[in-house]
Amino acid sequence: MTFQKSLWVVRDKITTKAAIDDLLADSVGWNVRDLVVQVRGRGDAYYASALEPRAEALVSAGGSLGTDFDPLAHLVRGGAAVGVRIHAWANGTFVWSSPTRDLPRSPTHLVHAHPDWLLRPDGVTYLDPVGGKDWEGIYIDPTEPAARAHTVAVFEDIVRRYAVEGFHHDYIRYPQDTYAASPEDHAAITLIVRETARRLRAARPGIVISAAVFPDPAVARARVLQRWPEWAAEGLIDLLCPMAYRTDTADVRRVLGAARAAAPATRMWGGLMAYAGERERARDQVRAARDAGCDGVILFAYDPAMRDVIDAFAGEAER
């Protein structure tokens, strides 16, 4: 099988038609035929949704784009025209963050509409769940059945209404094990993954279900209750993307080798970080992923300002 290459595309790169058109042109130029594009970032929608509010970045741009602009629809149409497959990337349990710590503007956002669904450790507020310096954002409580049901319904809605190649889980985990009432709460995360697989495959047979995961299986299991080797063994995931974000290439090779050993029968793209100006590092880490037994690589993340690094990444993956 051909060694594959892909790019993660963060939601701020799809807020205009021109940006999407440039993205697709760049993808063709690099011969990158799979784009994993973030369309649910923080409990919001970069597509037409009746279940979650329109992303604030799109609302802000509404004056020039109009309120009907649908980034995912534009991506799917454009991708089909130029031979680029679009995978819809959706953050799962992580539903809000703000650099200024503001709450969502929309009253329909689940943070406002369903505060009872949120993960709030005892003794701290949900806006500052770990007490300060490591603040990340707001998560749902995976053990809350209504929160799980809503999450899966959002995922199914995307796949049912858009002709995407794949669906990509991210933040399908706890923020840390200390937020769980019990180590056995990992089962709630797996329930989301299992029900997602059942519903998405019924809605769109042949859909490729992928997941961005912590690369070290032991760390994933202990620290964030993410038991992805079990998901792979059960056939719930078609493609794993272990996030081997390391500057040390030997460490990238090591963690991807451990990931490959933990799920030997599941397709795997080694997740690499694009470091500004580090062309040779990009090449070396693509080779490390290949040496570790990965079927391909995926780079975080598409950025026109880092064209030199993506050139090196794409060229090495083509060899």
C-alpha positions in Angstrom: 0.0 0.0 0.0 1.2 3.5 -0.8 2.5 5.5 2.2 -0.1 8.2 2.7 0.1 11.8 3.8 -2.5 14.1 5.2 -2.9 17.4 6.9 -4.9 18.5 10.0 -6.7 21.8 9.2 -7.7 23.9 12.1 -11.1 25.7 12.0 -9.6 29.2 11.7 -8.4 28.2 8.2 -11.9 27.6 6.8 -13.8 30.8 7.7 -13.9 32.2 4.1 -14.5 30.7 0.6 -11.1 32.1 -0.5 -9.3 30.5 2.3 -10.9 27.1 1.5 -10.1 27.5 -2.2 -6.5 28.2 -1.4 -6.4 25.3 1.0 -7.6 22.9 -1.7 -5.2 24.3 -4.3 -2.3 23.9 -1.9 -3.4 20.3 -1.1 -3.4 19.4 -4.8 0.0 21.1 -5.2 1.4 18.9 -2.4 -0.4 15.9 -3.7 -2.1 15.6 -0.3 -5.4 13.8 -1.1 -6.8 13.6 2.5 -7.6 16.7 4.6 -8.8 16.3 8.2 -10.7 19.5 8.8 -12.0 20.8 12.1 -15.7 21.5 11.8 -16.7 21.1 15.5 -14.2 23.0 17.6 -15.9 24.0 20.8 -19.4 22.7 20.9 -20.1 24.8 17.8 -20.6 24.3 14.1 -18.6 25.2 11.0 -21.4 23.8 8.9 -25.2 24.1 8.9 -26.5 22.6 12.2 -29.8 22.5 14.0 -28.1 21.0 17.0 -25.4 23.4 17.9 -24.8 27.1 17.3 -22.9 28.6 14.4 -19.3 29.2 15.3 -18.6 32.7 16.6 -15.8 33.1 14.0 -18.4 32.7 11.2 -20.9 34.9 13.0 -18.3 37.7 13.2 -17.6 37.3 9.4 -21.3 37.3 8.6 -21.2 40.8 7.3 -19.0 39.9 4.3 -20.0 36.3 3.8 -23.6 36.2 4.7 -25.1 34.0 7.3 -25.6 31.1 4.8 -21.9 30.4 4.1 -21.3 26.7 5.0 -17.6 25.9 5.2 -18.1 22.1 5.2 -20.3 22.1 2.2 -17.8 24.3 0.3 -15.0 21.9 1.3 -16.9 18.8 0.2 -17.9 20.3 -3.2 -14.4 21.7 -3.8 -12.7 18.6 -2.7 -14.8 16.4 -5.0 -13.9 18.7 -7.9 -10.1 18.4 -7.4 -9.8 14.9 -5.9 -9.2 15.8 -2.3 -11.0 13.7 0.4 -12.5 15.6 3.3 -12.6 14.0 6.8 -14.8 15.9 9.3 -12.8 16.5 12.5 -14.9 17.0 15.6 -13.8 17.6 19.1 -15.7 15.4 21.4 -15.7 16.0 25.2 -14.0 19.4 25.0 -16.7 21.9 24.3 -15.5 25.4 25.2 -12.4 27.6 25.7 -11.7 31.3 25.4 -8.4 33.1 25.7 -10.3 35.8 27.6 -12.3 33.2 29.6 -15.6 34.5 28.2 -18.5 32.2 28.0 -20.1 31.5 24.6 -22.3 34.3 23.2 -25.0 32.0 22.0 -27.6 31.1 24.6 -28.2 27.8 22.8 -24.6 26.7 23.4 -24.6 23.6 25.6 -22.6 25.5 28.3 -25.6 27.7 28.8 -28.4 25.3 27.8 -27.1 22.3 29.7 -24.8 23.2 32.6 -25.8 20.0 34.2 -23.8 18.1 31.5 -20.5 19.8 32.3 -17.6 18.2 34.1 -17.0 20.3 37.2 -14.5 18.9 39.7 -15.3 19.6 43.4 -13.8 22.8 44.7 -13.1 24.7 41.5 -15.2 26.4 38.9 -15.9 24.9 35.5 -14.2 27.9 33.9 -11.0 27.1 35.7 -11.2 23.4 36.3 -7.6 22.8 37.4 -7.2 25.8 39.5 -5.2 28.2 37.3 -2.0 27.6 35.4 -3.1 24.6 33.4 -6.5 25.8 32.5 -7.6 24.3 29.2 -11.4 24.7 29.0 -14.8 23.2 29.6 -15.6 19.5 29.1 -18.8 17.6 29.2 -19.1 14.8 31.8 -18.9 11.6 29.7 -20.8 9.7 32.4 -23.9 11.9 31.8 -26.1 9.9 29.4 -27.7 13.0 27.9 -24.3 14.6 27.1 -23.2 11.4 25.4 -26.4 11.2 23.4 -26.1 14.8 22.2 -22.4 14.3 21.2 -23.2 11.2 19.1 -26.2 12.9 17.6 -24.0 15.8 16.5 -21.5 13.4 14.9 -24.2 11.4 13.1 -25.8 14.7 11.8 -22.5 15.7 10.2 -22.0 12.3 8.5 -25.6 11.9 7.4 -25.8 15.3 5.7 -22.4 15.8 4.2 -20.6 13.4 1.8 -17.4 13.3 3.8 -14.8 10.6 3.3 -14.3 10.2 7.0 -15.1 11.2 10.5 -12.3 12.1 12.9 -12.5 12.0 16.7 -10.4 14.4 18.7 -10.5 15.1 22.5 -12.3 11.9 22.9 -11.1 11.5 26.5 -11.0 13.0 30.0 -8.9 16.2 30.5 -7.0 14.2 33.2 -7.7 11.1 35.2 -8.3 13.3 38.3 -11.5 14.5 36.8 -13.0 11.1 36.8 -14.9 9.7 39.8 -13.4 6.3 39.1 -10.8 4.8 36.8 -13.7 2.8 35.4 -15.1 5.9 33.9 -13.1 5.1 30.9 -16.1 3.0 29.9 -18.1 6.2 29.3 -15.6 7.4 26.7 -15.7 4.0 25.0 -19.5 4.1 24.9 -19.3 7.3 22.9 -16.8 5.7 20.5 -18.8 2.5 20.2 -22.2 4.3 19.6 -20.6 6.7 17.1 -19.2 3.7 15.1 -22.6 2.0 15.0 -24.6 5.1 14.0 -22.1 6.5 11.5 -21.6 3.3 9.7 -25.4 2.9 9.4 -25.7 6.5 8.1 -22.9 6.3 5.6 -21.6 2.8 4.8 -17.9 2.9 4.1 -17.2 6.0 6.3 -13.6 6.0 7.6 -13.7 6.6 11.3 -10.4 7.9 12.7 -9.1 9.2 16.0 -6.3 11.5 17.2 -4.9 9.7 20.3 -2.2 10.0 22.9 0.6 8.0 21.3 1.8 6.0 24.4 -1.0 3.5 25.2 0.0 3.4 28.9 -0.1 7.2 29.2 -3.4 7.4 27.3 -5.0 4.7 29.6 -3.7 6.1 32.9 -3.7 9.9 32.4 -6.8 10.6 30.3 -8.8 7.3 30.4 -8.4 6.9 26.6 -8.2 3.1 25.9 -7.7 3.3 22.2 -6.0 -0.1 21.7 -9.3 -1.6 22.9 -11.2 0.5 20.4 -9.0 -0.8 17.6 -9.3 -4.4 18.8 -13.1 -4.1 18.8 -13.1 -2.6 15.3 -14.5 0.8 16.4 -11.8 2.8 14.7 -10.6 2.3 11.1 -7.6 4.7 11.3 -5.5 5.8 14.3 -3.5 9.0 14.4 -1.2 8.9 17.4 0.0 12.5 18.2 3.8 12.1 18.4 4.4 15.8 19.0 8.1 15.7 19.9 11.2 17.6 18.9 13.4 14.6 19.4 13.0 12.4 16.3 14.3 9.3 18.2 11.4 9.8 20.6 8.9 10.1 17.7 10.2 6.8 16.4 9.9 5.2 19.8 6.3 6.4 20.7 5.0 5.5 17.2 6.6 2.1 17.4 4.8 1.6 20.7 1.6 2.7 19.2 2.0 0.4 16.2 2.7 -2.6 18.5 -0.5 -1.8 20.5 -2.7 -1.9 17.4 -0.9 -4.0 14.8 -3.9 -4.6 12.6 -5.4 -1.1 12.4 -4.3 1.5 9.8 -2.1 4.2 11.4 -0.9 7.6 10.4 1.8 9.0 12.6 0.8 12.4 13.8 3.7 14.9 13.5 4.1 18.6 14.5 5.1 21.2 12.0 7.9 23.3 13.6 8.6 26.7 12.1 11.6 26.6 9.8 12.5 23.0 10.6 12.4 21.5 7.1 15.0 18.8 7.9 13.2 17.8 11.1 10.0 17.4 9.1 11.8 15.0 6.7 13.5 13.1 9.5 10.2 12.6 11.4 8.4 11.3 8.3 11.2 8.8 8.0 10.8 7.9 11.7 7.1 7.3 11.2 7.8 5.0 8.2 10.4 3.2 10.2 8.0 2.7 13.1 5.6 0.8 10.7 3.0 3.6 10.2 0.9 3.4 7.0 1.2 7.2 6.5 1.7 10.5 8.2 -0.5 13.5 9.2 0.9 16.9 10.0 -0.4 19.4 12.5 -1.2 21.7 11.0 -1.9 23.4 7.6 -0.6 26.9 7.7 0.3 28.9 4.5 3.0 30.7 6.6 4.8 27.4 7.0 4.8 26.4 3.3 8.5 25.5 3.4 8.0 22.9 6.2 4.9 21.4 4.5 6.9 21.2 1.3 9.5 19.1 3.1 6.9 17.0 4.8 5.0 16.3 1.6 8.1 15.6 -0.5 9.5 13.1 2.0 6.2 11.3 2.4 6.1 11.0 -1.4 9.3 8.9 -1.6 
